[in-house]
Structure formats: structure tokens, C-alpha cells
Amino acid sequence: MAHRQAQDTRRKRPSSAKKSGFGTREIFALTAPGFEEALADELRDLGLSGRSEKGGIAIQGGEGALRDICLLSRIASQVRVRVARGRVENLDDVARVVRAGPWKQFVHPTQPLRVSVSVTGSRFRHRPRVAKKVELAIKDALRGPRLPGPKPPRDEAVVHVRLAEGKLIASIDATGDPLYKRGWRTDVARAPIRENLAAAILRLADWDPGTPLVDPMCGSGTFPIEAATISLGRAPGASREFAFERFPSHDAAAMKKARAAAGVEALDVSAPIVGGDREEGAILAARKNAKRAGVLPRIELIQTTFHELEPPAETGLVVVNPPYGERVGARSKVGAIYRDFGKVMKERWSGWKIAILLPSPRHTGALDLPVEEVAAFKNGSLPVTLFVGRIP
Ligand SMILES: C[S@@+](CC[C@H](N)C(=O)[O-])C[C@H]1O[C@@H](n2cnc3c(N)ncnc32)[C@H](O)[C@@H]1O
């Protein structure tokens, strides 16, 4: 896969090599199951390689790697640092394994704690008891002199414990609000797609900022806005805060530098980025979001049906998240929409590449375009499949 869009992040990676306050630990970058490969690919462009696990990529790294993922990854949804792990058979083992973790580097002694526990194929049935045991073990580990540093925060530290087949992993949340909350999408039309899923789809479709991009059913504008921020070299996390900035071991000076350096180098590209939607409310929401993201001048947003929309160039990428019949539009009508859409694509958009989300592979019949399945994932709670192809 040629991932030229990643160039914007590759240039700015630099901080991971620096030794950080918490040394080297396993960092787990999460994404929607189905997009692990896309995330691994993006992280490689950031100079970070790791092991693929269901729902994410595990990387050995320090705070520099964490900073890079939070500031620059578009596809990750959360990042956690794995603080303690070991084999456990009973609650005493849980306490022993958790207590052995270097919690002082991640939690202030007086900081409120929230522990969430997930259990699969394990004998630990009563999750609240495990959570209580973990909380007490962390408090034990925090006894004694605390690390020098800023005042203890009031925000709680969130600890995730996974118990599976006799193994325990206790991680601390490093992101706070999920990473797909870039801060610009406060106006939503119906059935929006998450920003990190939109970014993963653009990558899997091999889109780069030099290629014209059109979303003919853009709703609140997620695809065009995400594409515009990529084309303008904006770092997705540069204007928000992260939970790891409250770790006692946090290197605030390095973070300040990295934040200032992220996303200042605009790419010099002007390929058109267009969003269309037949609903006035959707286009108004998309405009407000684009303005908030600082990319309104970079995008053309048009209230129109896909039948009327004109291709702005000879070729490019059509990316589209049409109604699925569950949340938008009646179920019985979606087959007719896909048939109609496929027909319009062949009549007016010949030669363009298409990336389309469908609720089920059986709809490719109605679409009647030469597309191949590229990823299957959940959009909210709905299973969807991404198909990519070239319009004949
Ligand atoms: C699933 S939503 C797209 C959500 C969008 N990707 C986002 O992130 O907000 C589908 C959109 O298709 C639009 N739509 C439905 N039929 C259309 C048509 N014939 N022409 C243009 N837009 C249409 C709806 O108004 C709706 O906003």
C-alpha cells in the first residue's frame, strides 16, 4: 500500500527516541477491531513498530512514543500503558501482581481511582471484587514518598484490568477523551462516522492529499474535514489535552515542544475536496464543523443530491458512507438507493476510485460496481464492510 498521506506525520516524529520519565513500557494503542493493520501501518510511518493484537497494536516505548501516538495518530482511538501483568489464580495473586507495578509513575497517591475489569474465559466471575482488590493493591503501591511534581489532579486515574486465561494485564488510560474527539465535530447530522474510522478508510483507500476527494453523502462532513486537515498538515491531537499529562512522571517541557512542533508544516496541495448532501441541516453542520477545524476555505460543501453533483476533476476518490437503512432511511429503500447510486457513478464518475461502506456484502449486487472487500468493522453498533474499486 502506498500511504503518501502519512508523510505529514512522518516528518514530525522525532520525540520517541528521548528517554522519558516512565522508562520503557508496553504501550497499547487501540482502534476498532478490523483496523489493526491500518493502525500498524500508520504507526510504522511514525517510526513505531509493534505487535498486532485484537483491537490494537502493542508497542515497547516511553513517553516519547505515547506523545507521538496521541498527537499524530489519526487511526488510534485510545492509548493505554500496561503497568502490571502476571499469572493469577486467585484474588491474592491479583493483589500481588498489581502491587508490583510501578504505579507511582502514573498515579498520584491522593488521586481518585476508577478501575474497570473485563474477564474472559477465567474463573474470576465477580468483577466488582476484582476491581476493589486492584484498587487497594494500587493504593498499597502508592504508599511512601511521592514523586516530586505538580499538584495531584482532581481527575480520576482510569485503570483497565483484563483477565483472560489465567493472565492479568493492568493498564492505565493515557488519553482521557478518546482520540477521535479532535474537538471540531460538535455539530452532527444523522449517523456520523467516527473521525478515526474515516481516517482509516482514507488510508485503506490509499488516498493522498494530491488526489481530489468527493463525499457525495457527507452528512456532518467527517470525510472531507478529516481529509482537509490531513492535506493542511494539521496534527489531529495538537489542540487537546491527554490524561498522560497528569502522570507524576510526565515530561511537561518535552510535551510543550512536541505540541508546538506538531502540525505546523502545511503541505502545499490544492486538489479539490468536496462534500455534498441533499439535507440543508447536514451541510450547515458540516460547514460549522469545517470552520471549527479551521479548514472551511479548503473544502467545498454543496447542498445537492448525488444525482446532480458534478465531478470536480477527471479522476479522484469518491468516499461514501450511504444510508444503511438502520439509522438513516428505511431498510426497504436502501437497495434502491445503492442501485441508483451505482448507476450514477457509472454514468458520471467513470475512472474515479470508489470507497463505499455497506451494511452487508449482499448489497454489492445492487451497487453493481467492481469493488472488493477491504475491511469489516463496526460503525457504532452496526456491522459494516468497506469496499474499494474503480468505477468503469
Ligand atoms: C450515513 S449518513 C453520512 C454520515 C457522514 N459520513 C458523517 O460522518 O456525518 C448518510 C447521508 O446521506 C445523505 N443522503 C441520503 N440520500 C441522499 C442523496 N440522494 N443525495 C445526497 N445525499 C443523500 C443523508 O442526508 C445523510 O446525511
Ligand as a Chemical Component Dictionary entry (heavy atoms), coordinates in Angstrom:
data_LIG
# 
_chem_comp.id                   LIG 
_chem_comp.type                 NON-POLYMER 
_chem_comp.pdbx_formal_charge   0 
_chem_comp.three_letter_code    LIG 
# 
loop_
_chem_comp_atom.comp_id 
_chem_comp_atom.atom_id 
_chem_comp_atom.alt_atom_id 
_chem_comp_atom.type_symbol 
_chem_comp_atom.charge 
_chem_comp_atom.model_Cartn_x 
_chem_comp_atom.model_Cartn_y 
_chem_comp_atom.model_Cartn_z 
_chem_comp_atom.pdbx_ordinal 
LIG C1  C1  C 0  -24.869 7.781  6.959  1  
LIG S1  S1  S 1  -25.099 9.461  6.606  2  
LIG C2  C2  C 0  -23.469 10.036 6.265  3  
LIG C3  C3  C 0  -22.772 10.421 7.522  4  
LIG C4  C4  C 0  -21.418 11.085 7.296  5  
LIG N1  N1  N 0  -20.427 10.187 6.766  6  
LIG C5  C5  C 0  -20.918 11.730 8.594  7  
LIG O1  O1  O 0  -19.860 11.329 9.107  8  
LIG O2  O2  O -1 -21.606 12.601 9.145  9  
LIG C6  C6  C 0  -25.834 9.441  5.018  10 
LIG C7  C7  C 0  -26.151 10.807 4.437  11 
LIG O3  O3  O 0  -26.639 10.614 3.112  12 
LIG C8  C8  C 0  -27.490 11.697 2.808  13 
LIG N2  N2  N 0  -28.284 11.315 1.610  14 
LIG C9  C9  C 0  -29.243 10.376 1.500  15 
LIG N3  N3  N 0  -29.692 10.302 0.239  16 
LIG C10 C10 C 0  -29.009 11.231 -0.494 17 
LIG C11 C11 C 0  -29.000 11.631 -1.866 18 
LIG N4  N4  N 0  -29.836 11.092 -2.747 19 
LIG N5  N5  N 0  -28.130 12.593 -2.238 20 
LIG C12 C12 C 0  -27.268 13.158 -1.338 21 
LIG N6  N6  N 0  -27.264 12.837 -0.032 22 
LIG C13 C13 C 0  -28.103 11.881 0.397  23 
LIG C14 C14 C 0  -28.299 11.870 4.088  24 
LIG O4  O4  O 0  -28.847 13.179 4.156  25 
LIG C15 C15 C 0  -27.228 11.585 5.160  26 
LIG O5  O5  O 0  -26.657 12.800 5.629  27 
# 
loop_
_chem_comp_bond.comp_id 
_chem_comp_bond.atom_id_1 
_chem_comp_bond.atom_id_2 
_chem_comp_bond.value_order 
_chem_comp_bond.pdbx_ordinal 
LIG C1  S1  SING 1  
LIG S1  C2  SING 2  
LIG S1  C6  SING 3  
LIG C2  C3  SING 4  
LIG C3  C4  SING 5  
LIG C4  N1  SING 6  
LIG C4  C5  SING 7  
LIG C5  O1  DOUB 8  
LIG C5  O2  SING 9  
LIG C6  C7  SING 10 
LIG C7  O3  SING 11 
LIG C7  C15 SING 12 
LIG O3  C8  SING 13 
LIG C8  N2  SING 14 
LIG C8  C14 SING 15 
LIG N2  C9  SING 16 
LIG N2  C13 SING 17 
LIG C9  N3  DOUB 18 
LIG N3  C10 SING 19 
LIG C10 C11 SING 20 
LIG C10 C13 DOUB 21 
LIG C11 N4  SING 22 
LIG C11 N5  DOUB 23 
LIG N5  C12 SING 24 
LIG C12 N6  DOUB 25 
LIG N6  C13 SING 26 
LIG C14 O4  SING 27 
LIG C14 C15 SING 28 
LIG C15 O5  SING 29 
# 
